Amino acid sequence: MRIFLAGLAYDFCVRYSAEDAHRNGFAVTVIKDACRGIDVDGSVADTDSQLAALGVGVVTSAAF
């Protein structure tokens, strides 16, 4: 199964949902331009790195 995620806050709620879904065996794609980050002390960049390390797809809505 595949999950597509978008929403507030990219670097917290969306990130944790993506990590949880990945951990539970789902293929995860985050639609980044449909999200907004809070960016506390570089948390957006950290989220980008962590999602890439997990193999979570991060795309823009233009991909659809």
Backbone hydrogen bonds, N-H to C=O, Kabsch-Sander energy under -0.5 kcal/mol:
donor,donor_aa,acceptor,acceptor_aa,energy
3,I,27,A,-3.0
5,L,29,T,-2.6
7,G,34,A,-0.7
9,A,36,R,-0.7
10,Y,36,R,-2.0
12,F,9,A,-1.9
14,V,9,A,-2.0
15,R,9,A,-0.6
15,R,10,Y,-1.0
16,Y,12,F,-3.0
17,S,13,C,-2.1
18,A,14,V,-2.6
19,E,15,R,-2.8
20,D,16,Y,-2.5
21,A,17,S,-2.5
22,H,18,A,-2.5
23,R,19,E,-2.5
24,N,20,D,-1.4
25,G,22,H,-1.9
26,F,21,A,-2.5
27,A,1,M,-2.6
28,V,26,F,-0.6
29,T,3,I,-2.6
30,V,57,G,-3.4
31,I,5,L,-2.9
32,K,30,V,-1.1
32,K,59,V,-2.5
34,A,31,I,-1.7
35,C,32,K,-1.7
36,R,7,G,-1.4
41,D,39,D,-0.7
43,S,40,V,-0.6
46,D,42,G,-2.2
47,T,43,S,-2.0
48,D,44,V,-2.5
49,S,45,A,-2.2
50,Q,46,D,-2.7
51,L,47,T,-2.8
52,A,48,D,-2.0
53,A,49,S,-2.4
54,L,50,Q,-1.7
55,G,51,L,-0.9
55,G,52,A,-0.7
56,V,51,L,-2.5
57,G,28,V,-2.2
59,V,30,V,-2.7
63,A,60,T,-2.0
64,F,61,S,-1.8
